[in-house]
């Protein structure tokens, strides 16, 4: 079992960046939006991502939930440091468990907001799209809002190399054959969903690999109302990509899980 990396001994600011949960004896309501950040070795991206979300959502009551798979670089220590200064930040440390999809599941199940969003911890997803995602679900009647690289205005130029581009394009073509709803980017890792919709299908999820959006869509008994919103996939801010050839095996296992489940 791998232990998390060293925790930073950085001072906590005495001036909170966000009002306390109790203001004059009145209990504040919970967040309207929970943003789930699965992460591994993203210590250098934690505070920049928090600050970026803070700038992007000045008028929305939100929280960031970082789910860390015992990163050796001290990611969870940086999360806890920020959480001491701002109650909108929470951290979940997973010990003996690894995987993006299962991390997202645990993060969403720990939230209480009616709308949850999922985004990577490497700053390749454009946090400015979060407000539009939230509005699409909260005010326009959609159940899922997807940040898409493949609708007009979107772009995937931030993919690290030709191998990742191949994985993404091939995965999209395969995934579209198994979905009841037609979307251009089922492999996106950037999306928002009604929390009750996600929770209702948890028992049917495979929880394998990286593509939790596809996993969730394949687990639906009826086609949800989906909207795709364009975004430009940015270059990584810090750290290295975790994508390797084992994602092909995990992708196949996830597809097989749902195909066999439909035959029962």
ZIRA-V657817 format. One record per helix or strand. SS is the DSSP state (h for helix, s for strand). FROM is the first residue (numbers start at 1). TO is the last residue. If there is no record, write none. Layout:
ss->SS from->FROM to->TO
ss->SS from->FROM to->TO
This chain:
ss->s from->22 to->23
ss->s from->26 to->27
ss->s from->33 to->39
ss->h from->43 to->56
ss->s from->62 to->68
ss->h from->75 to->85
ss->s from->89 to->93
ss->h from->100 to->109
ss->s from->115 to->118
ss->h from->127 to->138
ss->s from->144 to->148
ss->s from->155 to->155
ss->h from->162 to->176
ss->s from->191 to->194
ss->h from->195 to->200
ss->h from->202 to->204
ss->h from->212 to->218
ss->s from->226 to->230
ss->s from->232 to->232
ss->h from->246 to->263
